[in-house]
Amino acid sequence: MGNKDFFKDLMKKENKWKLILALLLLVLLYMSISFFTSGPSNKTTMAKVDSNNDNNQSAALKNYEEAQKIELKNILREVQGIGNVEVMISFESGETKVPAMDSNTQSSTTEETDKEGGKRVTNQKTDGDKVVMSSSNGGNEPLIVKTYKPKITGVMVVAEGADDSKVKYDIAQAVSTLYGIGLDKVNVYPMKK
């Protein structure tokens, strides 16, 4: 097993755990919001984590990451002076989904006067945020308003022609611009002949 295979396995396991951790945090956030915003007459319900849904999300994330690698390889192969290309992309975390929130703000003012003529004014403000749920497939799920794809934190490129310093710089500059990361996060190496 080469270094390339080892790093691919490491990235897959690390991203899988990060995805699981992110999902657990979302479930805990939903449960705590539900607990604090439900009234005494409402029943608290625990959200079920559907394993098929987790597998689908994991597969979609893996497909996104693989598509990024393929697109980068294809675009770099078109650059003058570059032959065969291999890339490795490091992602910070899994997808981040932002649920729709229902905000409710109530305020009230109470004025009291005691027997001696003293006056007391009490202002009370109550803020409540609740995740908006939608019904689908016989269950309730949070309504997602925005999804952030995983952030790219580093890229390694091994390319034929990268032994030329201009080609090496062009590759690093292209990757840096494409993904919005600093040149220090892009490593370019010449491919073995």
Summary of the structure (lengths in Angstrom):
residues: 193
radius of gyration: 26.1
end to end distance: 20.3
largest distance: 97.1
contacts: 483
relative contact order: 0.15
helix: 41%
strand: 33%
